[in-house]
Amino acid sequence: MSPFSTTQASEFRRRLIDRQPLVGSMVTLSSPEVVELLGGCGLDWLFIDAEHSPMEPRDIQPLLQASSLPCLIRTKDADAGTIKKALDIGPAGLIVPQVNSREQAESVVAASRYAGGGRGVGLARAHGYGTAFA
């Protein structure tokens, strides 16, 4: 139920994969008004920092709901529970800190995937509260 369109998210992903320049801003305040304001500043995306701020998923979800831009969340750690909760609130993606080995990267990917991974299905925002999950 993200306010940014699927087309916009696909375009963001394509530009990211193509290594095109994308201009964004870091958000460290849990203020939906700030995020809403940044949406009108000509940016391509927002970087919501939960590693170096006190924000938890319950603080970040209103930011995602206020944003008209794709948002990436930097999680506080690489724990599977942290990753799953962050994905459930519906960001465009995650930035996971302190991943320093292949094994850690594989663990992060597994926690992020449903089929063949460690992520279970919930009826949260990322799934349209049950209306957008196939």
DSSP file (Angstrom, degrees, kcal/mol; ACC not computed):
  #  RESIDUE AA STRUCTURE BP1 BP2  ACC     N-H-->O    O-->H-N    N-H-->O    O-->H-N    TCO  KAPPA ALPHA  PHI   PSI    X-CA   Y-CA   Z-CA
    1    1 A M              0   0    0      0, 0.0   125,-0.1     0, 0.0   124,-0.0   0.000 360.0 360.0 360.0  32.3    0.0    0.0    0.0
    2    2 A S        -     0   0    0      1,-0.1    63,-0.1   123,-0.1     4,-0.1  -0.482 360.0-135.1 -73.1 140.4    2.9    2.2   -0.7
    3    3 A P  S    S+     0   0    0      0, 0.0     2,-0.3     0, 0.0    -1,-0.1   0.712  84.7  84.7 -71.9 -18.8    2.1    5.6   -2.1
    4    4 A F  S    S-     0   0    0     63,-0.2    65,-0.1    65,-0.2    -2,-0.1  -0.661  89.3-110.4 -83.6 144.1    4.8    5.4   -4.7
    5    5 A S     >  -     0   0    0     -2,-0.3     4,-2.4    63,-0.2     5,-0.2  -0.213  13.1-118.8 -75.0 159.4    3.7    3.5   -7.8
    6    6 A T  H  > S+     0   0    0      1,-0.2     4,-2.6     2,-0.2     5,-0.2   0.872 118.7  54.4 -60.6 -37.5    4.9    0.1   -9.0
    7    7 A T  H  > S+     0   0    0      2,-0.2     4,-2.4     1,-0.2    -1,-0.2   0.919 108.0  48.4 -62.0 -43.9    6.2    1.9  -12.1
    8    8 A Q  H  > S+     0   0    0      2,-0.2     4,-2.4     1,-0.2    -2,-0.2   0.907 112.5  48.3 -63.6 -42.8    8.2    4.3   -9.9
    9    9 A A  H  X S+     0   0    0     -4,-2.4     4,-2.5     2,-0.2    -2,-0.2   0.900 112.1  49.4 -65.3 -40.8    9.6    1.4   -7.9
   10   10 A S  H  X S+     0   0    0     -4,-2.6     4,-2.7     2,-0.2    -2,-0.2   0.894 111.0  49.8 -64.3 -40.2   10.6   -0.5  -11.0
   11   11 A E  H  X S+     0   0    0     -4,-2.4     4,-2.6     2,-0.2     5,-0.2   0.905 110.4  50.3 -64.8 -42.3   12.2    2.6  -12.5
   12   12 A F  H  X S+     0   0    0     -4,-2.4     4,-2.3     2,-0.2    -2,-0.2   0.939 112.7  46.8 -59.1 -48.2   14.2    3.0   -9.2
   13   13 A R  H  X S+     0   0    0     -4,-2.5     4,-2.7     2,-0.2     5,-0.2   0.919 112.3  50.0 -61.8 -45.1   15.3   -0.6   -9.3
   14   14 A R  H  X S+     0   0    0     -4,-2.7     4,-2.5     1,-0.2    -1,-0.2   0.928 112.2  46.9 -60.5 -46.2   16.3   -0.4  -13.0
   15   15 A R  H  <>S+     0   0    0     -4,-2.6     5,-2.7     2,-0.2    -1,-0.2   0.871 112.2  51.1 -64.7 -36.6   18.3    2.7  -12.5
   16   16 A L  H ><5S+     0   0    0     -4,-2.3     3,-1.3    -5,-0.2    -2,-0.2   0.941 112.0  45.7 -64.5 -47.9   20.0    1.2   -9.4
   17   17 A I  H 3<5S+     0   0    0     -4,-2.7    -2,-0.2     1,-0.3    -1,-0.2   0.879 111.9  52.0 -62.4 -38.8   20.9   -2.0  -11.3
   18   18 A D  T 3<5S-     0   0    0     -4,-2.5    -1,-0.3    -5,-0.2    -2,-0.2   0.444 112.1-123.7 -77.8   0.9   22.2    0.1  -14.3
   19   19 A R  T < 5 +     0   0    0     -3,-1.3    -3,-0.2     1,-0.2    -2,-0.1   0.812  53.8 160.7  59.5  33.2   24.3    2.1  -11.8
   20   20 A Q      < -     0   0    0     -5,-2.7    -1,-0.2    -6,-0.2     2,-0.1  -0.529  50.9 -88.7 -78.7 151.4   22.7    5.4  -12.9
   21   21 A P        -     0   0    0      0, 0.0     2,-0.4     0, 0.0    -1,-0.1  -0.396  45.9-174.1 -62.8 133.3   23.0    8.3  -10.5
   22   22 A L        -     0   0    0     -2,-0.1     2,-0.5    -3,-0.1    21,-0.1  -0.998  13.5-146.6-129.9 127.5   20.2    8.5   -8.0
   23   23 A V        +     0   0    0     -2,-0.4    21,-3.8    19,-0.1    22,-1.2  -0.830  31.6 153.8 -99.8 126.6   19.9   11.4   -5.6
   24   24 A G  E     -a   45   0A   0     -2,-0.5     2,-0.4    20,-0.2    22,-0.2  -0.801  31.9-130.5-138.6-179.4   18.6   10.7   -2.2
   25   25 A S  E     -a   46   0A   0     20,-0.9    22,-2.9    -2,-0.3     2,-0.3  -0.991  21.0-119.7-137.4 145.9   18.7   12.0    1.4
   26   26 A M  E     -a   47   0A   0     -2,-0.4     2,-0.5    20,-0.2    22,-0.2  -0.659  23.6-155.7 -82.6 139.5   19.3   10.3    4.7
   27   27 A V  E     +a   48   0A   0     20,-3.2    22,-2.5    -2,-0.3    19,-0.0  -0.976  27.2 158.0-118.7 121.7   16.4   10.5    7.2
   28   28 A T        +     0   0    0     -2,-0.5     2,-0.4    20,-0.2    27,-0.1   0.322  54.6  83.2-122.3   3.3   17.2   10.2   10.9
   29   29 A L  S    S-     0   0    0      2,-0.1     2,-1.8    24,-0.1     6,-0.1  -0.903  75.1-134.5-109.7 136.9   14.2   11.8   12.4
   30   30 A S        +     0   0    0     -2,-0.4     3,-0.1     4,-0.1    30,-0.0  -0.386  62.7 128.2 -87.5  61.4   10.9    9.9   12.9
   31   31 A S     >  -     0   0    0     -2,-1.8     4,-1.8     1,-0.1     3,-0.5  -0.938  45.9-164.7-121.2 108.4    8.9   12.7   11.4
   32   32 A P  H  > S+     0   0    0      0, 0.0     4,-2.7     0, 0.0     5,-0.2   0.836  93.2  60.7 -57.5 -31.4    6.4   11.9    8.6
   33   33 A E  H  > S+     0   0    0      2,-0.2     4,-2.3     1,-0.2     5,-0.1   0.894 103.2  49.0 -64.3 -39.5    6.2   15.7    7.9
   34   34 A V  H  > S+     0   0    0     -3,-0.5     4,-2.5     2,-0.2    -1,-0.2   0.925 112.8  47.6 -64.5 -44.3    9.9   15.8    7.1
   35   35 A V  H  X S+     0   0    0     -4,-1.8     4,-1.5     2,-0.2    33,-0.3   0.909 111.5  50.3 -63.9 -42.5    9.6   12.8    4.8
   36   36 A E  H  < S+     0   0    0     -4,-2.7     4,-0.4     1,-0.2    -1,-0.2   0.904 111.4  49.0 -61.7 -42.2    6.6   14.3    3.0
   37   37 A L  H >< S+     0   0    0     -4,-2.3     3,-1.5     1,-0.2    -2,-0.2   0.905 107.5  54.0 -63.9 -43.4    8.5   17.5    2.5
   38   38 A L  H ><>S+     0   0    0     -4,-2.5     3,-1.8     1,-0.3     5,-0.6   0.805  96.2  69.0 -62.4 -28.6   11.5   15.7    1.1
   39   39 A G  T 3<5S+     0   0    0     -4,-1.5     3,-0.4     1,-0.3    -1,-0.3   0.734  99.2  49.4 -61.5 -22.2    9.2   14.1   -1.4
   40   40 A G  T < 5S+     0   0    0     -3,-1.5    -1,-0.3    -4,-0.4    -2,-0.2   0.254  89.2  84.7 -99.5  11.9    8.8   17.4   -3.1
   41   41 A C  T < 5S-     0   0    0     -3,-1.8    -1,-0.2    -4,-0.0    -2,-0.1   0.295 106.8-101.7-100.2   9.6   12.4   18.3   -3.3
   42   42 A G  T   5S+     0   0    0     -3,-0.4   -19,-0.1     1,-0.2    -3,-0.1   0.675  71.1 148.1  82.4  16.5   13.3   16.5   -6.6
   43   43 A L      < -     0   0    0     -5,-0.6    -1,-0.2     1,-0.1   -19,-0.2  -0.403  45.4-146.3 -81.8 161.8   15.0   13.5   -4.9
   44   44 A D  S    S-     0   0    0    -21,-3.8     2,-0.3     1,-0.3   -20,-0.2   0.711  74.4 -10.8 -96.1 -26.4   14.9    9.9   -6.3
   45   45 A W  E     -a   24   0A   0    -22,-1.2   -20,-0.9    24,-0.2     2,-0.4  -0.971  60.1-120.8-163.6 168.2   14.8    8.0   -3.0
   46   46 A L  E     -ab  25  71A   0     24,-2.0    26,-2.9    -2,-0.3     2,-0.7  -0.968  10.8-148.0-126.0 144.6   15.2    8.3    0.7
   47   47 A F  E     -ab  26  72A   0    -22,-2.9   -20,-3.2    -2,-0.4     2,-0.7  -0.924  14.6-161.3-111.0 102.7   17.6    6.4    3.0
   48   48 A I  E     -ab  27  73A   0     24,-3.2    26,-3.0    -2,-0.7     2,-0.9  -0.789  10.5-148.4 -92.2 117.9   15.9    5.8    6.4
   49   49 A D  E     + b   0  74A   0    -22,-2.5     6,-0.4    -2,-0.7    26,-0.1  -0.751  34.1 157.6 -97.4 103.6   18.6    5.2    9.0
   50   50 A A  S    S+     0   0    0     24,-2.3    -1,-0.2    -2,-0.9    25,-0.2   0.423  71.2  67.7 -98.0  -2.0   17.6    2.8   11.8
   51   51 A E  S    S+     0   0    0     23,-0.4    -1,-0.1     1,-0.2    24,-0.1   0.910 111.9  26.5 -81.0 -44.8   21.2    1.9   12.5
   52   52 A H  S    S+     0   0    0     22,-0.1    -1,-0.2     2,-0.0    -2,-0.1  -0.012 118.5  61.9-111.7  28.9   22.3    5.2   13.9
   53   53 A S  S    S-     0   0    0      2,-0.2   -24,-0.1    -3,-0.1   -25,-0.0  -0.927  88.0-111.8-140.9 166.3   19.0    6.5   15.1
   54   54 A P  S    S+     0   0    0      0, 0.0     2,-0.1     0, 0.0    -4,-0.1   0.347  70.4 132.9 -82.5  10.2   16.6    5.2   17.8
   55   55 A M        -     0   0    0     -6,-0.4    -2,-0.2   -27,-0.1    21,-0.1  -0.365  33.6-172.7 -71.6 138.5   14.0    4.3   15.2
   56   56 A E    >>  -     0   0    0     -2,-0.1     4,-1.7    19,-0.0     3,-1.7  -0.707  46.1 -90.0-114.3 169.0   12.2    0.9   15.2
   57   57 A P  H 3> S+     0   0    0      0, 0.0     4,-2.5     0, 0.0    -2,-0.0   0.855 127.5  58.0 -51.4 -37.4    9.8   -0.5   12.6
   58   58 A R  H 34 S+     0   0    0      1,-0.2    -3,-0.1     2,-0.2     0, 0.0   0.784 110.3  44.3 -65.2 -24.8    6.8    1.1   14.4
   59   59 A D  H <4 S+     0   0    0     -3,-1.7     4,-0.5     2,-0.1    -1,-0.2   0.766 114.8  48.7 -84.4 -28.8    8.5    4.5   14.0
   60   60 A I  H >X S+     0   0    0     -4,-1.7     4,-2.1     1,-0.2     3,-0.8   0.825  93.8  71.3 -84.3 -33.9    9.5    3.9   10.4
   61   61 A Q  H 3X S+     0   0    0     -4,-2.5     4,-2.3     1,-0.3     5,-0.2   0.899  97.0  51.4 -54.6 -44.6    6.2    2.7    9.0
   62   62 A P  H 3> S+     0   0    0      0, 0.0     4,-1.5     0, 0.0    -1,-0.3   0.834 107.9  54.7 -61.4 -29.0    4.6    6.2    9.2
   63   63 A L  H <> S+     0   0    0     -3,-0.8     4,-1.1    -4,-0.5    -2,-0.2   0.927 108.7  47.0 -67.4 -43.8    7.6    7.5    7.3
   64   64 A L  H  < S+     0   0    0     -4,-2.1     3,-0.4     1,-0.2    -1,-0.2   0.896 111.6  51.6 -62.9 -39.7    7.0    5.0    4.5
   65   65 A Q  H  < S+     0   0    0     -4,-2.3    -1,-0.2     1,-0.2    -2,-0.2   0.801 111.8  46.8 -68.0 -28.4    3.3    5.9    4.4
   66   66 A A  H  < S+     0   0    0     -4,-1.5     2,-0.2    -5,-0.2    -1,-0.2   0.646  95.1  97.2 -85.2 -16.1    4.1    9.6    4.2
   67   67 A S     <  -     0   0    0     -4,-1.1   -63,-0.2    -3,-0.4   -31,-0.1  -0.525  49.3-170.4 -84.0 139.4    6.7    9.2    1.4
   68   68 A S  S    S+     0   0    0    -33,-0.3   -63,-0.2    -2,-0.2    -1,-0.1   0.272  74.4  72.0 -98.8   6.7    6.0    9.6   -2.2
   69   69 A L  S    S-     0   0    0    -65,-0.1   -65,-0.2    -5,-0.1   -24,-0.2  -0.831  96.2 -92.5-119.5 155.2    9.5    8.2   -3.0
   70   70 A P        -     0   0    0      0, 0.0   -24,-2.0     0, 0.0     2,-0.4  -0.479  46.7-154.5 -61.6 138.4   11.0    4.7   -2.8
   71   71 A C  E     -b   46   0A   0    -26,-0.2    21,-2.6    19,-0.2    22,-1.0  -0.963  11.8-159.7-122.2 135.3   12.6    4.3    0.6
   72   72 A L  E     -bc  47  93A   0    -26,-2.9   -24,-3.2    -2,-0.4     2,-0.5  -0.919  13.7-146.6-106.8 139.8   15.5    2.1    1.7
   73   73 A I  E     -bc  48  94A   0     20,-2.0    22,-2.7    -2,-0.4     2,-0.8  -0.918   3.5-148.1-106.8 127.4   15.9    1.2    5.4
   74   74 A R  E     -bc  49  95A   0    -26,-3.0   -24,-2.3    -2,-0.5   -23,-0.4  -0.864  28.3-140.2 -88.9 115.5   19.3    0.7    6.9
   75   75 A T        -     0   0    0     20,-1.7   -24,-0.1    -2,-0.8     3,-0.1  -0.235  14.6-118.5 -72.6 163.6   18.6   -1.9    9.6
   76   76 A K  S    S-     0   0    0    -26,-0.1     2,-0.3     1,-0.1    -1,-0.1   0.743  89.8 -13.8 -74.7 -22.3   20.2   -1.7   13.0
   77   77 A D  S    S-     0   0    0      2,-0.1    -1,-0.1     3,-0.0    -2,-0.1  -0.927  70.8 -96.6-162.8-176.8   21.9   -5.1   12.4
   78   78 A A        +     0   0    0     -2,-0.3     2,-0.1    20,-0.1    18,-0.1   0.173  68.4 137.0-100.0  15.9   21.9   -8.2   10.2
   79   79 A D     >  -     0   0    0      1,-0.1     4,-2.3     4,-0.0     5,-0.2  -0.387  60.4-128.8 -65.0 139.0   19.7  -10.3   12.5
   80   80 A A  H  > S+     0   0    0      1,-0.2     4,-2.5     2,-0.2     5,-0.2   0.877 108.7  52.8 -57.9 -40.0   17.0  -12.3   10.6
   81   81 A G  H  > S+     0   0    0      1,-0.2     4,-2.1     2,-0.2    -1,-0.2   0.894 108.9  49.3 -63.6 -40.2   14.3  -11.0   12.9
   82   82 A T  H  > S+     0   0    0      2,-0.2     4,-2.1     1,-0.2    -2,-0.2   0.917 112.1  48.6 -63.2 -44.2   15.3   -7.4   12.2
   83   83 A I  H  X S+     0   0    0     -4,-2.3     4,-2.4     2,-0.2    -2,-0.2   0.925 111.4  48.9 -63.0 -46.8   15.4   -8.0    8.5
   84   84 A K  H  X S+     0   0    0     -4,-2.5     4,-2.1     1,-0.2    -1,-0.2   0.911 112.0  47.9 -62.7 -44.0   11.9   -9.6    8.4
   85   85 A K  H  X S+     0   0    0     -4,-2.1     4,-0.8     1,-0.2    -1,-0.2   0.893 111.9  50.5 -65.2 -39.0   10.3   -6.8   10.5
   86   86 A A  H >< S+     0   0    0     -4,-2.1     3,-0.7     1,-0.2     4,-0.2   0.922 112.0  46.8 -64.9 -43.1   11.8   -4.2    8.3
   87   87 A L  H >< S+     0   0    0     -4,-2.4     3,-1.7     1,-0.2    -1,-0.2   0.853 103.2  64.1 -67.1 -33.9   10.6   -5.9    5.1
   88   88 A D  H 3< S+     0   0    0     -4,-2.1    38,-2.6     1,-0.3    39,-0.3   0.742  94.6  59.5 -63.9 -23.2    7.1   -6.3    6.5
   89   89 A I  T << S-     0   0    0     -4,-0.8    -1,-0.3    -3,-0.7    -2,-0.2   0.510 116.9-111.3 -87.7  -2.4    6.5   -2.6    6.7
   90   90 A G    <   +     0   0    0     -3,-1.7   -19,-0.2    -4,-0.2    -3,-0.1   0.836  50.7 165.5  91.2  36.3    7.1   -2.3    3.0
   91   91 A P        -     0   0    0      0, 0.0   -19,-0.2     0, 0.0    -1,-0.1  -0.315  48.9-115.2 -74.4 168.7   10.3   -0.4    2.0
   92   92 A A  S    S-     0   0    0    -21,-2.6     2,-0.3     1,-0.2   -20,-0.2   0.698  87.4 -39.9 -72.5 -19.6   11.7   -0.5   -1.5
   93   93 A G  E     -c   72   0A   0    -22,-1.0   -20,-2.0     2,-0.0     2,-0.3  -0.974  61.1-100.1 174.6 179.8   14.7   -2.4   -0.1
   94   94 A L  E     -c   73   0A   0     -2,-0.3     2,-0.5   -22,-0.2   -20,-0.2  -0.890   5.7-152.6-123.8 153.1   17.1   -2.7    2.8
   95   95 A I  E     -c   74   0A   0    -22,-2.7   -20,-1.7    -2,-0.3    -2,-0.0  -0.992  23.4-160.3-118.0 116.3   20.7   -1.6    3.5
   96   96 A V        -     0   0    0     -2,-0.5     3,-0.4   -22,-0.2   -18,-0.1  -0.881   9.3-141.8-106.4 121.3   22.1   -4.1    6.0
   97   97 A P  S    S+     0   0    0      0, 0.0     3,-0.1     0, 0.0   -19,-0.0  -0.300  71.2  22.5 -80.1 162.4   25.1   -3.0    7.9
   98   98 A Q        +     0   0    0      1,-0.2     2,-0.8   -21,-0.1   -20,-0.1   0.825  68.2 152.1  56.3  40.6   28.2   -5.0    9.0
   99   99 A V        +     0   0    0     -3,-0.4    -1,-0.2     1,-0.1    -3,-0.0  -0.893   8.2 157.5 -98.8 105.8   27.9   -7.8    6.4
  100  100 A N        +     0   0    0     -2,-0.8     2,-0.3    -3,-0.1    -1,-0.1   0.281  49.2  43.3-118.8   7.9   31.5   -8.8    6.1
  101  101 A S  S  > S-     0   0    0      1,-0.1     4,-2.2     0, 0.0     5,-0.2  -0.972  79.1-111.2-149.5 163.6   31.5  -12.3    4.7
  102  102 A R  H  > S+     0   0    0     -2,-0.3     4,-2.7     1,-0.2     5,-0.2   0.897 118.0  54.6 -60.9 -40.9   29.8  -14.5    2.1
  103  103 A E  H  > S+     0   0    0      1,-0.2     4,-2.0     2,-0.2    -1,-0.2   0.902 108.1  48.1 -62.3 -42.2   28.1  -16.4    4.9
  104  104 A Q  H  > S+     0   0    0      2,-0.2     4,-2.2     1,-0.2    -1,-0.2   0.915 111.8  50.2 -64.7 -41.9   26.6  -13.3    6.4
  105  105 A A  H  X S+     0   0    0     -4,-2.2     4,-2.4     1,-0.2    -2,-0.2   0.911 110.4  49.7 -62.6 -42.5   25.4  -12.1    3.0
  106  106 A E  H  X S+     0   0    0     -4,-2.7     4,-2.4     1,-0.2    -1,-0.2   0.874 109.6  52.0 -64.2 -36.8   23.8  -15.5    2.3
  107  107 A S  H  X S+     0   0    0     -4,-2.0     4,-2.1     2,-0.2    -2,-0.2   0.898 109.5  49.2 -65.3 -41.6   22.1  -15.3    5.7
  108  108 A V  H  X S+     0   0    0     -4,-2.2     4,-1.0     2,-0.2    -2,-0.2   0.926 112.4  47.9 -63.2 -45.6   20.7  -11.8    4.9
  109  109 A V  H >X S+     0   0    0     -4,-2.4     4,-0.8     1,-0.2     3,-0.7   0.922 110.8  51.4 -62.7 -44.0   19.4  -13.0    1.6
  110  110 A A  H >< S+     0   0    0     -4,-2.4     8,-3.5     1,-0.3     3,-0.8   0.897 108.1  51.5 -60.9 -40.8   17.8  -16.1    3.2
  111  111 A A  H 3< S+     0   0    0     -4,-2.1    -1,-0.3     1,-0.2    -2,-0.2   0.736 110.4  51.6 -67.1 -20.9   16.0  -14.0    5.8
  112  112 A S  H << S+     0   0    0     -4,-1.0     2,-0.3    -3,-0.7    -1,-0.2   0.600  98.1  79.5 -90.8 -13.8   14.7  -11.8    3.0
  113  113 A R    <<  -     0   0    0     -4,-0.8     6,-2.3    -3,-0.8     3,-0.1  -0.739  54.0-163.4-105.8 144.2   13.2  -14.6    0.8
  114  114 A Y  S >  S+     0   0    0     -2,-0.3     3,-1.5     4,-0.2     2,-0.4   0.951  79.8  54.8 -80.0 -70.6   10.0  -16.5    1.1
  115  115 A A  T 3  S-     0   0    0      1,-0.3    -1,-0.1     3,-0.1     3,-0.1  -0.504 131.6  -3.4 -70.8 122.4   10.6  -19.5   -1.2
  116  116 A G  T 3  S+     0   0    0     -2,-0.4    -1,-0.3     1,-0.3     2,-0.1   0.534 122.4  87.7  75.8   5.0   13.7  -21.3   -0.1
  117  117 A G  S <  S-     0   0    0     -3,-1.5    -1,-0.3     2,-0.2    -6,-0.2  -0.389  89.5 -99.8-119.2-162.0   14.5  -18.7    2.5
  118  118 A G  S    S+     0   0    0     -8,-3.5     2,-0.6   -11,-0.2    -7,-0.2   0.244  78.8 111.2-108.9  12.6   13.7  -18.1    6.1
  119  119 A R        -     0   0    0     -6,-2.3    -2,-0.2    -9,-0.5     2,-0.2  -0.776  50.7-156.2 -96.1 125.5   10.9  -15.5    5.7
  120  120 A G        -     0   0    0     -2,-0.6     2,-0.4     1,-0.1    -2,-0.1  -0.508  26.7 -97.9 -91.5 165.7    7.4  -16.5    6.7
  121  121 A V        +     0   0    0     -2,-0.2     2,-0.3    -7,-0.1    -1,-0.1  -0.692  43.9 171.9 -87.8 131.3    4.2  -14.9    5.4
  122  122 A G        -     0   0    0     -2,-0.4     2,-0.6     2,-0.0     8,-0.2  -0.875  39.7-120.2-128.5 165.3    2.5  -12.3    7.5
  123  123 A L        +     0   0    0     -2,-0.3     2,-0.1     6,-0.1    -2,-0.0  -0.451  66.3 130.4-105.3  60.2   -0.4  -10.0    6.7
  124  124 A A  S > >S-     0   0    0     -2,-0.6     5,-2.6     5,-0.1     3,-1.5  -0.225  77.2 -74.9-100.2-170.4    1.5   -6.7    7.2
  125  125 A R  G > 5S+     0   0    0    -37,-0.3     3,-2.0     1,-0.3   -36,-0.2   0.858 126.4  60.9 -57.3 -40.6    1.9   -3.6    5.1
  126  126 A A  G 3 5S+     0   0    0    -38,-2.6    -1,-0.3     1,-0.3   -37,-0.1   0.720 108.5  45.5 -62.6 -19.6    4.2   -5.2    2.6
  127  127 A H  G X >S-     0   0    0     -3,-1.5     5,-2.0   -39,-0.3     3,-1.3   0.141 120.4-105.8-108.0  17.5    1.5   -7.7    1.8
  128  128 A G  G X 5 -     0   0    0     -3,-2.0     3,-1.7     1,-0.3    -3,-0.2   0.818  69.5 -69.5  61.7  29.9   -1.3   -5.1    1.5
  129  129 A Y  G 3 <S-     0   0    0     -5,-2.6    -1,-0.3     1,-0.3    -4,-0.1   0.801 103.9 -42.9  56.3  30.8   -2.6   -6.4    4.9
  130  130 A G  G < 5S+     0   0    0     -3,-1.3     3,-0.3    -6,-0.4    -1,-0.3   0.301 129.2  91.3 101.8  -7.1   -3.6   -9.6    3.1
  131  131 A T  T < 5S+     0   0    0     -3,-1.7    -3,-0.2    -4,-0.2    -2,-0.1   0.622  89.6  39.5 -94.2 -13.0   -5.1   -8.0   -0.1
  132  132 A A  S   <S+     0   0    0     -5,-2.0     2,-0.5     2,-0.0    -4,-0.2  -0.042  85.9 107.7-127.8  32.3   -1.9   -8.0   -2.2
  133  133 A F              0   0    0     -3,-0.3    -6,-0.1    -6,-0.2   -12,-0.0  -0.949 360.0 360.0-118.3 123.5   -0.2  -11.3   -1.5
  134  134 A A              0   0    0     -2,-0.5    -1,-0.1     0, 0.0    -7,-0.0   0.417 360.0 360.0 -98.1 360.0   -0.2  -14.1   -4.1
